[in-house]
Structures are given as C-alpha cells and as structure tokens.
Amino acid sequence: MHDTIAAISTALGEAALAVLRISGPEALKVAAKVFAGRAPATELTPRMAHRASAKTADGITLDDGLLICFRGPASYTGEDVVEYHGHGGLLVTQKVYEAVLAAGVRAAGPGEFTQRAFLNGKMDLTQAEAVMDLIQAQSTLALRAAHEQLGGAIGKEALALKEVLIPVLAHVEAYIDFPEEDISPDTGAALIARMDEVLIRARRLIDTGEQGRILRHGARTVICGEPNVGKSSLLNVLLGFERAIVSPTAGTTRDTIEEVIQVHGIPLRLVDTAGLREHSSDGIEKVGMERTRRELERADLILEVVDASLPPAQTHRVELPEGAEKRRILLLNKADLGVAPGWPGEAVRLSCEAGTGVEALREAIRELVLHSGPLMSEHPVAINSRHQVCFERVAAHITAAKAALNAGQAPEYIALDLREGLQALGEVVGVVDVEEVLDVIFSSFCIGK
Amino acid sequence: MSSLFTYPKHYDVIVCGAGHAGVEAAMAAARLGCQTAILTQNLDTISQMSCNPAIGGLAKGNVVREIDALGGVMGLNTDATGVQFRMLNAKKGPSVQSPRAQCDKKAYQFRMKWLIENQPNLDLHQGNAAEILVEGDAVVGIRTSLGMVYRTKSVVISSGTFMRGLLHVGLQNQAGGRMGDSISTLSDSLRHLGFEVKRFKTGTPCRLNGRSIDFTKCEAQPGDEPAPAFSYLSGVVDTEELAWQGASRTPVSASSPSLPRHPFTLNNWNKESFHVEQIPCWITYTNTKTHDVIRANLDKSPMYCGRIEGVGPRYCPSVEDKVVRFAEKDRHQVFLEPEGHHTNEYYINGVSTSLPYEVQFEFIRSISGLEKAEIVRPGYAVEYDYCPPTQLYPTLETKLVAGLYFAGQINGTSGYEEAAGQGLLAGANAALKVQGRPAFILPRSEAYLGVLIDDLVTKGVTEPYRLFTSRAEYRLLLRQDNCDLRLTPRAIELGLTCPTRAQVTQEKIAQLAEAMTFVQNTSYESMRLNAWIKRTENDHTSLPQDIRAKFPDSIWQLLENDIKYEGYVQRQEVMIEKTSRMEEKEIPASFDYTKIHGLKKEAYMRLSQIRPATLGQATRIQGVTPADIALLAVMLRKG
C-alpha cells in the first residue's frame, strides 16, 4: 500500500485557478476532513464537480471552490484522487495545501503523481522514458532547493535540533539496551529539559512559516478609506514602486486584481485593486466595500487613507476588525493642502497628487511589517509548507514523548515518539540512521560488560 | 595435492564449522530432509562458548527465542544446561524484556554433540576444510587439509574466528583460531575465488580458579525464581521426549521409546515446572590502582602499539580501552561468571584484554576479592578474517558462488546468538535451494533475525556487528513472548519443526484468540474486561480467581501485553503497511542498473554492488535517494 500524497498541480503565481491534487488510499478521507460541502468527499459522486469550501482544522474557512473525486483505478494515478479547484491566489492555495498536509498527507515528491500513474498501469510503456525524465528534472530542482535550504538558516537550525534530539534518544536507548552496565543515562528532568528546548526551537521555526509566506508571496495589503479620499491615487503611487520578483506578472483572479510590489525588499500584494480602479459608480463601490471588509480580516497590512484637510470628527473612519489596528498605517492624504487639527502625530502625511511624503510612507511600511507586524521575529529566513509540516510533526512527537515520560511509560514507548520525531526532522536534514544514535551511546557511556 | 580420496557419500549440504552457527545450519538442513554433513577441526569442541558462558541478553535473548520458534536447538539446549536464568529489563515494557542464562559450558557442548549425533540425515566428520571446490560458478565440494574431498550441492561456511586467526597476549602472538586450537586457511581459498576478505579483532578476558576468589568481598547476583526458560517447549514436555523430538520428525505416540536421560541434561523440567539448581554470578569493581597498572603498561598492549590491525567492537572494549577512553571513571564493573557446576573456572566479564600475562596478573590482583586470584587461562585478543557481508544475498548465499553460504563471524558479526540465527537461516536456505523450493527470508518487521540479516547484506559492517533492540525499528512488535506466534507457523510450513511444537503453538494461538474473545465479551468492574486490562493501574494478577483460572498465566500475560500497548502496536503496523509494497516488489538478481539512464553515479555504484533483492531493501542502501528509487521503480515496471 502506498501512502497518500498531495501537491499543488498548477504553477504557482500565474493562473487564475489553482488545482490541488491528493492521491492515495486516504485521499477521500482527507478531503472529507478539509473540504466541507453538501456531503463529505467520501460520499460524493465520482467525476462530478461539487462546491466545497476548504477549512482549517479549527474550522476557519480558507477558500471556496470545486471538488472532484475520482475513485481508483479510474483516475490519473490509478488510485483514489481528489482534485480541488480553488482561487489562484498564492496565499489561499498555500493555506489550503497546508491544511491538507496537516490532515496527514505527505507532500508529493518529484514526479510522484506521474510515477504512480505509470506504476499502476495508467500509462503506456513507451512513456516510461518521459516519466523518468520528469522525475530527474524535478528531483534536480528539488535537490537544489534542498541544498539552498540546508545551507541557510533553516537547515542549520534543523541540524541543531537533531543535535539536541539524538542524545535524548541515545540516553533512552542506552537505558533500554544496557541494563547490566554500570552507566547512568539521563532520565526524567534532564531529558524533559532537552525535549523542551527542541519544542521551543521547533515552534519558533513553525512560527516563521507565516513569515515565509509573506516573503515568498507578499504581504496582503489592503487600501481602504471613504470615497474620494485618494485611494486610487495611492494605488498609482504604489504601482510606481518596484515590482516584486515573487510574482512576475499581475495575476487576475475571478474577482480581484492583484499586484505585487516591493518596498525596501518586502513584497506587498495589493489586494482588491479592481475595486479601486472602478470606483466611479456608487453601486460598484458598495460591492467593493463589502469585499474590502472581508479583505481587511485577512490583511497583513492595511493602508487607511483619510482626507487630511478634514478633522477626525468629520471623517467616517473604516471599521477595522478586532486586533487589526496593529496592522494599519493611517495615511493623511492631501497633506500639502494643510492638515486639520486632531490627527495623531504618527499618521503619515503625504500627497499623492504632489508626490510628497512617499518616502515617509515607505519607511512606515517597512517599520510596521518588519518590526511590529507579521515579520517581527529573530528569524531572518522562513520555512516552506513542507518543512513546516515536518516541524509540526517534530513538535507533536516530542510533546507525546514528554507526555509518555511524565506518565511513567516504559522507555521503549518514549523512544517510539522520539524516533518518529527524528524521522520527521530527517525529512528536512536527511535520514537519521540508528548508527548516529549508537555513536552517541558508545562515546558517552562506557559500555562493555 | 598428490592423492585425493573422494568420500563415497555425496551430500546436499556440508557445513564447515561446528560452532553456534554451524550446528543450527546443519540441524536445519537435516530437519528439512537434506543429506547433511558437519565438518569440524575438532569434534570435541562442538558449540564451544569461546568467550563468556552466557546466552541471551537484550535483543540476543529475543533471537534465541526466535531460533527456538523456528525449531532451532540453542534455546532447548540452554534450558537443559543453564545454571542461572534471569529476565532482563523486567521492570520495563514487555518488548524490551529479554531472557539471559549462564550455562554450564561443557554440559552445553556435550549435550549438543549428542543432539547432532542423533539427528537423522546428519553426519559428523572431523577435518580441516582447506579449499572450496567450484565448477562453473557453483560449489561442488570441499577439500580438507588431509586431501579428503567431500562432494556436495551446497556449503555453509561458519568459520568463527578461525580463518587466519592470530592470538595476541601482550607483544607475543601466535596463530590460532582460539587459544589451544589451530587455524583455518579457508580464507585463502575464498580470496582466490574472488571474495573480499578483511580483518576484525575481538578479545576475551582471563579465567580464574574459583577457589582463589574471595566471594565475601563481592556482591552476589542470583538468578530469578522461578527461572525463566528460553524454549517455548520448556515445561511442555519431558526432557527425554523433547530430546527425542528434537532429533526426529516422527510424531510422538504413547508407544514411543523413551530415550535415557542424557547425563549432561542438568535441569529437570516437565509439564509442571522448570527446576534449575542456580548458581549466582558475582560483582566486583576495578579501582584506581587497577587503572594505574593498566595505564603504566599500555606500551605492552598490541592494540596501543599498532600490532593489531583489525577493528574491534566499540560495545565490547578491552579494559585498557575503557581506562583510556573513560579516564574520568574511577571504577569499572566486573562480573565473575561461573563456567558450570563441575568446574571451578570463573569467567571475568568486563576485563577483556590483550596485555601481557604479568600485567594481567598484577591488575587482576588489584581488584577487591581477587587479591589472591589464580589465573588459569590468560585473556587475549584475536584477529581473524571475515568477508564483508554485502557480498551476500538475503538468503546468506554468496553472490559470487552459487550454493555457497556464509554464517556467523565470517559475516563480521559477533555473538553466539547472532551466529546461531544466521546459521539456521543459511542452513535452511541451502536446503531449500537444493530442494528447489522458495527461499526463506524474514522481513525486518517480523523478526530480529530479519533486522540482523538485512543490516548485514544492505549496509555491511564497520565493526563486529551486534544486535541491539534499537536496531529494530519495529521493536514493539518483536517481543520475546511472541516469537512463536510470529514465526512457528512459518517453521511448520517449511517443515523445520517437530510435530509437538506445531501442536503446542497451534493450541496457544487458538487459546489466545479464545481469551481475546472472552475479555471482549466479559464485564468486570462495570466495564468490558479488555478495557479494564488496558488501564495502566490494572493487571491480570489482580483479577479474581474464577476469571483468572480460565486461562494459564502465560496467556493472560500475552493478552495483557497485546491490549495494554495496542495503540503503539497499531502505529507500528501502520508504518509496516506503508512500506509493504516496496518490500514486496522484487528486483531480479540479474537486473541491469546501467539501463537506468540518469541514475546518480553513487546510486549506480551502490545498487550494482549490493544488488538488493527488493525495492524496500534498495531504499535502505546508503546514498540512494527517493528519486533514484522512483527511477528504479519505473525501470522495473518497464522491464
């Protein structure tokens, strides 16, 4: 039996639609966990499109789209396959993908879907060469990516975690395998302390997952404010900034147009720019308002524009969702015409028409994103979703090992979780062989009855 | 070689070497119905315990029980001749408990010789194998140093430390397979056939006369009462019947002649009890004076002045190694192990050494309780030839010569149990091949023996290989109490075991199933009995007598172990299932790795050298990546 794998099948950052594919014996079960529709995926009519929304384990809706189930062998891979067609926004797709991985699915390896299709007899033998070329090409890319990761901060941190974890396992294993020896491997508190260290560091890495998303795909940036305060002028100012390389072209989704620009090297994804571009008629503006409200909840950065010439009392401020203030920058537009009394000193004064205050805006954005907002952390580099899932598994297994130790479980059960934790880590740093554990045992303890 | 005499009888299987690997190999082949011969330098040293007089221990004890479950002889012979029995790790979980026994060294040997002599289809020959005779790429016979030729369809080599053995005591050295025994030159023949041959080193401590030891200064380490036996047949049948069945495939009936009790069967066991007259081991410690003596004489240790080239095991260091590498320790544990009921010799466990006699004398006498000790045999180091085991298929057949099998230290392993397990599987596979039957390969998920052999043939060895429970990724499933449930059905299928064992195991399996149904359908303390057993604070011994009496304690214990750790067991089963397809996908031995274009050079080299039997084995080869496996899978399908 094969395990179940998943991958985003469409090229990231280009399409209006994103297709996420799950294949394997658990595909339908996993889909039923992540996607909510009229019926769970396990009961849907195969090969028919059904509306479904993707949800996190906590029940937060991530995206709405279409779900198509295929029952093996009548599928691309010959196994049970679920396809989810969602909105092409990179962030949304990424989130849905993470939710699927979190439901217990492995990220597919290079060419793995095609390989399975071939092995299950879904492809002609003459296609074997093509399959192999695909695997080779993709594994070269994956290898390069892995090397970059390992050379970087994440790789170093993952290796450091391994260095902490192996001795923990070595002590437990020594306690199991050498009962007749005059050795005293660490037990209890000393092991717990090291497991705690692993947990803290793993969780810190997991937290950088969100950063990684922002660095790779851009911070979701929403421009809001009353009509005629200069939102579209601000948009034009921003569009004059350097384009971010994370997204080579402006993507078009079903209902929004997004642009990715770069401020001091931080990619900003300008959300709902369509609404801003077509603000002429009241009707559309209303629809836009509704959409904006939804976007505010998901935004990493909110640029709220007000007319500087009007005092706060005469301004109808945008109602921000709870906790969103921290992510907001207040922009006093038309400041060149004078600033009415009552606006806070930290608000950015600028004039989109005159082009003044733009530098202050850039500074404010950098300040917020890097130091008080979503990127605030000691970690300069971030992890991708596959790694994030690995570290989450590391944390889960170490937590379980700790619980087993605290509950007075026999050592081999504690070791099982420690081993699985190391195995998860091995997916980032390469397989952890039992020889490494034995090396630590024989160098730390005088074994030799 | 001037005049060759070809022995008139032609064999199916010839086993060279009658140590722990050799006897299991010969017995397994003979039990499978092959005409088998065992060829040894000295018929009086069959199954000699060259090092300590003990069998079992962590992981090793499980192996002995696996051998027993497969119809092997080590477990029963230990039960018959043991002088002390203990269950190690009794306070830890059930999967890491392991039986260990001290044996009466001579009784163990002589009783084993008697078992072999009585085994149908098995002949004994004394002789020193000198050359492996090969025609084409297949083995056809063995030539001894005296020019005798034995024709055979297959050969198992279990040479122990005898091939080009070199014994070191201080800076003196002499050729020998063991102190007092001569060497074998068979590795020259192997090298000539194209095998890679390398050197390993191991060592043994001195033996003391018990009369010269002051035991009042030592701590006693008694055996467990009741003594935990090794064999699943222990306590099931009388010794006499047992020996008879071990030696015959004829079913026992009431009219079966009862063999006389063998004089070297020391222990009395029958349906009711396993009675052992146990002797304690003793514990004492080295001290700073001991360490000073050793440190002052390191220049006389062949290890430290470069006289020994072979790599020794890290888990069994010499005492000089301990003193140097763990300089901060001011004492090391020393176990005094009796070598039997009818000898005063004590094995001094923990002070394996190759220091000169006079230094051994001095440091031994610095140890508390050993101040007046008389050394009867000095400790020594031995260097010997082995063949890196990546030259073998998982059947233990060599890739180079068809019909030639290796088992034990020739494969770079250490330990009586590891040797015996390999012997059994090599002997069985040699026989199965002769009979044209499918090979017998145990997966890692089913037996320690599977782990052992897969590690050897897939990863090779860098030091004498020993099993640890940590090597078994499915450790929780490989308990010492379920080897028979795991393996005996396979042994029955193959014909490796006697009918009594088959019957006992089948009854046990049925009884266990019955007990499982019982606990699922019985209420106790307002819950299902299985739910009650699952709770950590409960165990079957506190059940009321009327419930407890329904099944024997051994069944309750098994059931409890199964129920209590169900969750963990299921996790391991899921892991196995995930890899099962890979493990089952076979790679033909003739598979041409050059056909996979784009395979990384390292992967190509490793794969074509190891020639894995399955895709699963290929995944465990160092330097082979998942992408390489994907390519291999595609090519296998393409064919």
HADDOCK unambig.tbl for C-alpha pairs under 7 A between the chains (distance, minus, plus):
assign (segid A and resid 1 and name CA) (segid B and resid 577 and name CA) 6.25 0.50 0.50
assign (segid A and resid 1 and name CA) (segid B and resid 578 and name CA) 5.73 0.50 0.50
assign (segid A and resid 1 and name CA) (segid B and resid 580 and name CA) 6.31 0.50 0.50
assign (segid A and resid 1 and name CA) (segid B and resid 581 and name CA) 5.36 0.50 0.50
assign (segid A and resid 2 and name CA) (segid B and resid 578 and name CA) 5.80 0.50 0.50
assign (segid A and resid 2 and name CA) (segid B and resid 581 and name CA) 6.91 0.50 0.50
assign (segid A and resid 3 and name CA) (segid B and resid 578 and name CA) 5.89 0.50 0.50
assign (segid A and resid 119 and name CA) (segid B and resid 634 and name CA) 6.71 0.50 0.50
assign (segid A and resid 119 and name CA) (segid B and resid 637 and name CA) 6.63 0.50 0.50
assign (segid A and resid 125 and name CA) (segid B and resid 638 and name CA) 6.11 0.50 0.50
assign (segid A and resid 128 and name CA) (segid B and resid 634 and name CA) 6.63 0.50 0.50
assign (segid A and resid 128 and name CA) (segid B and resid 638 and name CA) 6.88 0.50 0.50
assign (segid A and resid 132 and name CA) (segid B and resid 631 and name CA) 5.95 0.50 0.50
assign (segid A and resid 135 and name CA) (segid B and resid 627 and name CA) 6.75 0.50 0.50
assign (segid A and resid 139 and name CA) (segid B and resid 627 and name CA) 6.30 0.50 0.50
assign (segid A and resid 173 and name CA) (segid B and resid 470 and name CA) 6.47 0.50 0.50
assign (segid A and resid 176 and name CA) (segid B and resid 96 and name CA) 6.85 0.50 0.50
assign (segid A and resid 177 and name CA) (segid B and resid 58 and name CA) 5.94 0.50 0.50
assign (segid A and resid 177 and name CA) (segid B and resid 468 and name CA) 6.38 0.50 0.50
assign (segid A and resid 177 and name CA) (segid B and resid 469 and name CA) 6.43 0.50 0.50
assign (segid A and resid 179 and name CA) (segid B and resid 89 and name CA) 6.65 0.50 0.50
assign (segid A and resid 182 and name CA) (segid B and resid 333 and name CA) 6.23 0.50 0.50
assign (segid A and resid 410 and name CA) (segid B and resid 92 and name CA) 5.28 0.50 0.50
assign (segid A and resid 410 and name CA) (segid B and resid 93 and name CA) 5.05 0.50 0.50
assign (segid A and resid 411 and name CA) (segid B and resid 92 and name CA) 6.90 0.50 0.50
assign (segid A and resid 412 and name CA) (segid B and resid 93 and name CA) 6.88 0.50 0.50
assign (segid A and resid 434 and name CA) (segid B and resid 471 and name CA) 6.42 0.50 0.50
assign (segid A and resid 442 and name CA) (segid B and resid 314 and name CA) 6.58 0.50 0.50
assign (segid A and resid 442 and name CA) (segid B and resid 315 and name CA) 6.71 0.50 0.50
assign (segid A and resid 446 and name CA) (segid B and resid 322 and name CA) 6.61 0.50 0.50
assign (segid A and resid 446 and name CA) (segid B and resid 326 and name CA) 6.63 0.50 0.50
assign (segid A and resid 447 and name CA) (segid B and resid 315 and name CA) 5.32 0.50 0.50
assign (segid A and resid 447 and name CA) (segid B and resid 316 and name CA) 6.74 0.50 0.50
assign (segid A and resid 448 and name CA) (segid B and resid 315 and name CA) 5.21 0.50 0.50
assign (segid A and resid 448 and name CA) (segid B and resid 316 and name CA) 4.25 0.50 0.50
assign (segid A and resid 448 and name CA) (segid B and resid 317 and name CA) 5.67 0.50 0.50
assign (segid A and resid 448 and name CA) (segid B and resid 350 and name CA) 6.24 0.50 0.50
assign (segid A and resid 449 and name CA) (segid B and resid 316 and name CA) 6.83 0.50 0.50
assign (segid A and resid 449 and name CA) (segid B and resid 349 and name CA) 5.93 0.50 0.50
assign (segid A and resid 449 and name CA) (segid B and resid 350 and name CA) 4.51 0.50 0.50
